[in-house]
Amino acid sequence: MKKTLNNYIKEFDVKYKELKYIDKAFHKKELGVMSFASKSSTHDSKGKLSEEYIRTRFVYALVNSGYFPKEVLCIEFNIPKGNNGKALKPDIVAFKTKDWINIYKNAKSDKNYKELRQNYLVIFETKKNNKTLESAIENQLRPALAENESKERVFGVYFDDKPELLIFKKIGNSPIRRYDESIELSGSGIVNLNYDKRDNLLDFPSFKNFEDNNKSISDVTKLTTSALDAIDEVAFEEFLAELKRIADREKPKHAERDLIVEFLTLKVFDEKRSKRNKTTLKFYIEPSEKKSDGLGDKTFRERINNLYKDAKREYVNVLSKPYFSYSSSFKPSNANEERFLIALVESLQKRAILKAKNESFNQIIFNNFGDEKQKADKGQFFTPIPVVKSIIQMLNPTKGEELCDPCCGICDFPAMAFRHAHRKDEEYPPNANNYYGFDIENNNLKLAELNLVLNGDGGAVLKNMNSISQKMLVDGAVMKMGKFNTKSYDPITWEHLDDTDKDLKKFKIIATNPPFGKGRDLKTGANGKWDIPKETVNLYETYKVKPTPTSTGKITLPKSMDMGVIFLENAYKLLEEGGRMGIVLSNSIASIKEWENVRAWLIDRMRIVGLFDLPANTFGETGVATTVIIAYKPKEDEKHLLDNDYEVFIKEIENIGYEVKTIKRTITFKPQFIINEDTFEHTSVLDEEFSVMQEEFEEFLKRQEIEIKTAFNLTSI
């Protein structure tokens, strides 16, 4: 019967039970391993096994089992810091080659350690117990792995006196990940390395296993999705920063954001097809395919051109009229844009987007490549993902329920709703055609489809339209501008006055963060200007409800309306009876006297289920305090839900778990973690209150009427 690593660990205990001290001479004589270790006792002052003993015993097992060649190992190797800082001293290093010692000697003589840093394969960190586990990984193993300068992976191993260990991997400038990514936990897109769940010693990879793992990504022509590591937010941010520099240099014809969306769609399609069909990836470029002028050769162009053709069948919104293309003779539509494409391919060909824990890549793209004036003028500061997820979790959409965001931007609400409804599904969930997103900016819809692709699948119904003055009809068509007016539609019900085929489509759920605030008011006669026809404005009851009569009883209609209020009414009237709504509004609409008539109008029609306030820093650029309203539209026979006093869930959120920062010209949402009060170190737990709020909201729902519990699918929360 083949002996395991654990057998060799026990063998060491028997063989060296009388051993008092260990030093580098012992390592060389008994293990045949190079060592720089000082003389150390095998037990501490309490008689417990020392760190040196545990380390040596593990190396003994690695060597005698044949798992690792003794010639590639070094105990207590001094890793020279790349910034000339204090050298790191990992407990064990396994190099890629037996010749590492000569590389080390040459590096010492000329003070150039680059080749040596490219030679690290596995770095081990030992502790005598698990009391300082997290500190050892964060402050010793992680910095040591960061010294790797190879484009291949480097691996890390933590072990102590427990029978299991922890195995990590790292590539490039990405944070460390677990060797088996399925062990990791995630929340709000943040990777939790899950130190509580260890790797089994029986599954510990051999030196050859680690080598083969690296070889699986060395040949780009043989790459598969399963072999790639997920790209993380840090690497993605640096990737975007590099693309900005390339764009400044190459000056592509079209907007960088539009090209990035288009090229990333090819990448996502390629990954999905590779995984589904178990085929190699096509989104790559070999060094030989890149010409001296930075352009691609015919082989590369043919491959990318075929990718465009194949991906177009699935992702029509993004690729029906591509910005970049090749002619029949494979000439690029724009040389600089091909260089931009090649830069993106080179950066991402060894990373997997679909395996990423991050849920906000699209927001990062928009925030960093959208036109600043356009974003400010049109109020396009999209809802941060933690807020979106909280609203969706409270609304609790299930499979098949139709959900609409009438001012969807990049479609975060439908994307997170899709994830939520299919969170327990098989790997390839159904098409997303019961999700709807409408937006006045057509360019946003390309990002929107990519967002849905990244979060599960495309297929949502996305329409370029002004949701205030245009509506979707029951047959799915979008009415032309000017057709939604008082001549054709009832101002209370919005039903067509003559033809039921022209009635408006309604939805089970509406989740949205509309534009709001004084700077983006809808003009309704100010200086004689109407942003939309008067006949359309008159279909909105809130336009007539807002004014308060003077002492003489005279009512003057407002010259402008906060669009948040208009979208609030729009959401109510496009909801089915028995539907539910989540909407982000300015805190002033929910609180100040100016809007008390509008609040009364809403309370007369909808059951307010929940309200939660968000701090002013939630949306980064805007600085506006906001209130989220969660509400239910009673059915005809449920009016009793409005007649009596009822309880409303109310919460004020102070800690949101992130901070908006600009680093290297790149806008990022930086996670904020809880600090351990004893050690003053950051933990891996986000400093946020959304999770607790979800638990409190579920408890609140349990004591509500059966109609409310049923509407919010309480049994499946």
N, C-alpha and C positions, 0 to 999 in steps of 0.2 A: 504494500500500500504506500502510495506517494506521500511523503511527509509535507506538511503545510508549514507556513511561516511560524505559526503558533507552536508547532512541534519543536522548531529550532530555537524559539525563545525559551521554551521549557528546558531544552537541552543545555542552553547557556547557563541557566540557573543551577542546574545540577553540576555541570562541569566546573563552574567558577564560584561555587558556593563559599569557598574560603577566601576569595579574593578581597583584598583590603583597599587597594589603590589601582587606579587606571591612569595611564598617560600615553603620549604619542608613541613611545617605544612599545607599549603593549599593543596598541592598534596596528603597528607595523609588523610585529612578530607574530601575534596570534590571529590577526585578521588579514594581514597583507595589504592594509589600506593606509594611504598617506594621511598624516594627521599633523595638526599644529596645536593639539590640545595640551594644556598644562596638567600637572599631576593633580588628581582629585580623588577624594574618598568615595568608596562605593555606597556608603550610607551617610545620612545626615545625622545631626546631633540627637535626633529622636529615634534613631535606628531604622528609619524608613529608607527605601532605595533612593539613591541620589539621581539627579538628572543625568550625570555622566554615565552611571551604570545603565539606565534605561536606554540612553542613546547608543552605547556600545553594544548592548544586547540586541538592539534592532539591526544594527549594521551586521552583526554576526549572522543574524537570520537572513538578511538580504544576500550576503556573500555565499554562505554555505548552502542555501537553497538553490543557488544558481540564478536567482531573480535579477541580480545586478552583478556585472563584472567588477571585481575588486579594483581593477586599474582605473575605473572612471570615477571612483568615489574619493572624497576628501572630507575629513572631519575637522570641524572648526576652521573653515577656510575664511580668510579675510577678503570680503568682496569690496574692491575699491569703489568709492562713491564717484558717480559721474560728474558731480559738481565740486570735486575736491574736498568734500566734507569728510566727516568721520567715517571710517570704513565700517561696513556691516560684518557681523560674525555669525553667519548661520551655522547651525549645529552640524549639518551634513550637506554637501553639494554633490550631485551626480552630473558629470559633464557629458557632452555628446561624444567625445572622442577620448581615446586613451592617451593621446598626445597633448592633453590639456596642460601638463606640467611644463612642457617646453614653451607652449603659448604663454603661460604665466611668467616664465623666466624672461622671455623676450619683452613682454609687456612691462615688467618691472624695470628693465634696462632703458627702454625708450619712453616710459611713462605714458604709453598709449594702450589703454585697456579695452578698446572697442572689440577686437577679435575675441578676447576672453569673455566679454559680456555677451557675445553672440553664441557662446559655447555652453551656457548654462542649460541644463535640461530639467532637472528636478532639484528643488531646494527643500530641505527638511528642517523643521523646528521642533525641539523636544522640550517638554516640561515634566517635572516629577509628579505633578497631579494637575487636575483641570481647573484649579482655582483662578489661574491667570490666563485661561484659554483665550478669551476674546482679546485681551491686551497683547498676548504673544502673536496672535494672527494679525492684528491691526498694526502693531508697532514694530514687529520684527519680520514676520513672514511677508507681509504686503510690501514694505519698502525694499526687501531683498528681491522679490519678483519684479519690482519696477526697474531694477538695474539691468534687466535683460534688453539687449539691443537687437536681437534677431527678429525677423519678420515672422518667425515661427512661434509656436506656443512655448511657454515655459510653465512648469508644473510645481505645485507646492504641496507639502505634506506636513500636517501637524499630528503629533502623537504624544502620549503620556503613559501613565500606568494603567489606563483602561484598555480592554481588549480590542476596541475599535479605534479608528483614526479618522482624520478629515483630509480629503484630497481636493485640491484646487487646480485651476488652470487660468492662464492669462495670455492674451495676445496683444501685441502693440501697446497702445496707450489706454486700453480698456481696463476697467476695474477687474479684480479677480472674480472668478465664478467657481461654483462647485464643478468638479470633474463630471459628475452626473447632474446635469442641470435640473432634472426632475425633482431633486431633493429640495431645491430652493423654494422659498415662499415669496409671494409678491403682494403688494398692496399699493394702490395709487401709482402703479408703474415702477415702484421702487423694489429692487432686488434685495431680499433678505437671505443671507447665506445659510441660515437655519443650522447654527452650530449644535443645536440639541440633537439633531439626527446625524449620526456618524456613518462612515463607510465601513463595511465589514472587512476584516483583515483577510478573509478568504477570497475576496474580490480584488485584492490589491494588485494593480498592474505591474508587470515586470518591466525591466529596462526596455525590452523590445516592444512591449505594448505602448510605452510612452513614445518611443521612436516612431512606431507605425502610426500613432495618432497624429504626429506632426507630418508624416509623409502623406496623410490623407488630404492635406490642404496644400501640398507643395506643387503638385502638377495641376494647373488650372484647367487643363483639358479633361481631367477626370473628377472634377469637383461634383459633389452631390449636396443637396440641402442638408441631409443628416450629418454630413461631415463638418459643416460650418458652425462657428460660434455665433450666437446672437450678437448683433450690434447693440451697444448700450448708449445711454444718453450722452455720456462724456465723449465717447468716440464720435457720436453723431454730431455733437456740437463742434468738435475740432474738424470734422469732415466739412461742415458748412463753412467754418471760418476759412478753410483752405479753398473751398469753391469760390468764396468771395474774392480771395486774392487772385485766383485764376481768372475769374470774370473781369476783374479790373485790368488784367493783363491782356486777355484775349478779346474782350469786348464783343460778346455774341450779339447777334442781330435782335433776338427776342429777349424778353425779360427772363432773368435767371430763374425766378420762381417757376415760371411756366415750363421751362426746359427741365428743371429738377423734377417736377411732378410727372412730366412725360417719361423721363428716363427711369425714374423710380417705379413707375407702373410696369415698365418692361422687366425690371428686376424682380418685382413681386410676382408677376405672371410666370417668369422663369422658375422661381422657387416653388410655386404651387404646382406647376406642371412636373417639375423634377420629382417632387415628393409623391404626387399622385401616380405618375407613370413609372417611378423608380428609374429615371433616366438622368444622365449627366446634365449639368447646367450649361447654358449657352451665353450667359452674360459675363464674358471675360475677354481679356486680350492678352495674348502671349507677347513677350518682348520682341520676338521676330516679326510680329504683325504691326508694330509701331515704326513708322518711317522716321527719318532724321528730322523732318519738318514738323513732327508731332502728330501727323495725320495717320489714319489707319490704312492697311493695305486691302486688296480686294477680298481676301479670305475673311477678314474681320467685318468688312462692310456687308458681304453676303450674309453672314451669320446674324448681324444686327438687323438687317433688312427683313430677314425671315422672321425674326422675333417680333418686329413691328406687325407683319402680316398676321401672325398667329395670335398675338395679344389683342389686336383690334377686334377680333370676333367676340371677345369677352368684355372688353372695356371700351365701349363705344364713346362715352362722354369725353374721355381723355384723348383717345387716339383716332377718332373719326376724321379730324382735320389736324394732323400733327404739325407742330411748328418746325420739326426737323425731319428730313427725308433724304432718300437716295434716288437718283434717277435710274432709268433702265440700264444705263452703263455704269452704275454704282458711283456716280459723282455726288458728293454731299451738297445739300442745298446751301450750306454755309460752312466754309472751312473752319472758322473759329468755333462754331457750335459743335463740330465734330471733335475738336480738341477738348472742348468742355465736356462732351460725352465721354471721351476716353479717360479724362481725369476722374470722372465719377465712377466709371467702370473699374479703374485701377484701385480706387479707394474702397470699393464695396464688394469686389469679386470674391473675397474670402470671408465675408460677413453675411449673416442671415438676418433679414429684416423681419420675416414672419415669426421668428423664434424670440423676438425681443419682448421683454416685459413692459417696455415703455409704451404708453398709450397716447402720447402727445407729440409724436414726431411731426404731424401735420401742423400743429400750432407752432412748433419751433421753426418750421419752414416758412409759414406765413409771417410770423413775427420778425424774421430776419431777412426776408426777401420781398415782402409786400411793400408797396409804395407808401412811405410814411404819411404824406399828405392825404392820400386816398384813405388810409386807415383812420386818420384823425377826423377828416371831414365827414366820413360816412359811419363813424362810430364802430368800426370793425375791430374791436378789441374782444376777441372771442373768450367764451367762458372757460376758465381753467378746468382741467379734467376732474380734479377732486370735487368741484362743485357740481359738474355735470353728472358724475357718478352718484353723488348723494341724492340729487333730484330724481334720477332714474330709479335708484333703489327704493325711494319712497313711493314713486308711482308704480313700481313693480310690474312692468309689462311682461306678459307671457307670450308664448308662441302664437302667431296668427293675429294678435291684436294689431290694428293699424295705428301707427304713430306718425305724427306730422310735426315738423318744425317749420312754420311759415316764414321765418327769416333765418335760414339754417346756417349761413356762413359756410364753414367747412364741414358741416354735418356731424358735429360731435355728439349731439343728443341722439340722433338715429343710430350712430355708430355704437355708442355705449349701451343703447337700448337693445341693439342686436346682440351685443356681447352678453348682456344680462339675461335676455330671454333664452339664449342658447348656451349658457355657461356650463351646463351639465351634459352637453351634446357630444356626439362623436366628432372626430377631427374636422370633417367637412360638413358643416351645417347647411341647411337649405338656403335657397336664394333669399335675398332681403327685399323682395318686391312688395312687402306690406309696410315698408318704411318710406316716408315722403319728406322731401326737403325742397323748399322754395327759396330762391334768393334773387335779388335785383341785380347782383353782380355775376355775370356769366363766368368770369375767370375763377370765382370761388367754387363753382360746381366741379371744376376739374380736380381741385384739391379735395372737394367733398367726396368724389368717387374714389379717389386714392385712399382717403380716410376709411371709407367703408371696406375697401379691399384689405387694408392693413389690419382692420379689426374683425375680419371674418370673411366677408365676401362682398362683391359688388351687387348690382341688381336693384338697388333702391330706385324709386321714382324721383328723379331730380329735375326741377323745372326752373328756367330763368324767367322770373315774373315779379311784378310788384304786388305783394300779397294784400296790400291795402286796397288797391283799385282793380286787381285782377283776381279771379277765383278759379279753382278747378271745378269742373262740372262732374256730375255723377258718372259720365262715361269716360272720365279721365282726360278730357280735352281742357285746355286752358283758354278762357274767354279772352277776346281781344280787348285792348285798352278802351275804356269808354262805355263798354256794354253793361258794366255793373252800375246801375243807376236807379233812381226812384221811379222811373217810368216802367221798369221791367221787374223790379224786386220789392217785396214787402219790407218796409223799414224795421219791422219788429222781428219777423221770423227769417228774413232773407230768402223766402221761397219765391220762385218765379211766379209772376202774376198770371201767366197764360199757359206756359208749357212746362210740365213736370220734368221733361227730359233735359231742361236747362236749369234744374235745381242744382244747388251746390253740393259737392261731395263733403261728407262729414267724417269725422275720425273718432276712434275710441279714446285716443290719448293725444294731447298736444303738450309738447315740452319745448320751451323757447326762452331765449334771452334777447328781446327786441331792442332796437335803439331807443334810448330815452334821454331826457334832459333838455334843458332850455335851449342849448345850442343847436339842437336838431329837431326843433318843433316843426310840426306840419303846418304850413301857412294856410289859413282858412279865411282869406279876405284881407290880411294885413297889407296895407298899401295897395289894395286892389288885386293882390296876387293870391292865386289858389294853386297849391302844389298838385292837387288832383281836382277833377271837376266838382263843382258845387253839388251836382246831382248825385255824386258818389258820397261826398262828405255827409249829406243829409240822410244817408242810410245808417249812419252811426249814431245811436241813441246818446252816447256819452257826450257827443258834440253839443247836444241840446240840454243834457243833464248837468253839465259842469257849472254853468252860471248860477249864482245865487240872486234871487229877485231883490231889487232895491226896495226901500220903504214905500215907494209909489207902486210897487208891483211890476215895474218894467224889467224885462229880461233882455240883456244884450248878449248876443251870441259871441263866443270867443273868436278873436282874430288869428289865433294859433292854438294848436293842440299838441300836448306831449304825445309823441308817437307810442310811448309805452302804454298809455291809456287806450289809444286806438287799437293796438295789438292785443290788449287785454280783452276788449270787446270782440275782436276778431276771433280770438281763441275760444271764447265762450260760445259764439254763434256757429263756429265750425265743429264744435264737439257734438257727438251723438248724445242723446239722453242716456244717462248711465255712464257717461264718459268722465275722465279725470284730466286734470291740467296741472302743470308745473310751470311757473313763469317767474323770471327775474325782473324786478322793477326797481326804480329809484325808491329809496326809503321815504322820500317826501310824498310820493303817491300813496304810500301805505299809512302815512301818519299826519300830514299837515292839513289845516283847515281848508285850503284851496281845493282839495280833492275829496272832501267829505261826502258830497253828493254822489260822486262816482263810486265811492266805497259802499254807500247805501244801496246804490243801483246793483252792485255786484252781490251784496249780501242777500238781497231780495231774490236772487236768481240761482245762486250757487251755495253749496255747503262748504264753508271754509274749514278745511281739515287741518292744515298746518301752516305756520308762519315761522320762518327763521331768518334772522338778520345776519348779514355778513359785514366784516370790518371794511374800512375804506381802502385798505391795501390789497384786497382780494384780487382786483383786476389790474393791479400794477399801474398801467399808464393813466387810468381814468381817475383814481383816487375817490370814487363816489361810493358812499355807503348804500347798500342795496338790501332789499327784502325779497325773499322767495315765498311765493304763495302756492300752496298745494290745495286744490279744490276739487269738488265733485259736483257734477250736473245731475240733479235728481231726475228720475223718470216721472212720467205724468202721474203715476199713482204713489209717488214718494214725496209729495209736497210736505208731509208731516216732518220731514227731515229739516225743513226750514222754519216751521211754525213755532217750535219750542226752543227754549234756551239750550245750548249745547256746548260741549267742551271743545276747545281748539288747542292743538299742540303748538306750543310756542318755545322757541329756543334762540338764544343769542350766541353766535359762534365768535370766539375771540382768536383761537389758534387754528390756522388753516393748513399747517404742515409744509408750507413752502414760502419762498421769498422770490420776487421777481428781480433779476439782476442782469446787467449787461457786462459780458466778459468777452474781450477781444472782438468788439463790435457785434457780438452775438447775444441776443436776448434769450435768457434762460430762466426756467422755473427751478430754483434751487431748493431741494428738500431741507426741512428743518427738523432735527431730531431732538428727542428728549435727552436732557443731560442727567447723568447719574449724580445724585446729590452727594454721594460719598466720595467718588473718585473724580468728579467734575469732568468726566469724559463723556463724549456723545455716545448714546446707545444706538441700536439699529431700529428703534421705534420712532415713528414719525410723531412730531408734536402737533397733533390735530385732534379736533373734537367731532369730526364727521362720523367716525365709527361708533362712538358712544351715542350720538344723536340717532343713528339708525336703530340701535337697540331700544332706546327710549321711545322712538316712534312706533316700533312694533308693539311694545307694551301698551302704549296709548291706544292703538287700533284694537287691541284685544277687548277693551272695555267699551267700544263703540257699538252702535246698532248693527244688526246683522247685514243690513244693506251696505253699510260702509265697509265692513270686514270683507264682504263678498266682492265689492267693487275693487278693492285693493289687493285681491287675491291673497288674503292673509294666510291661508293654509299653505301657500307655497313660498312665503317670504323666507 
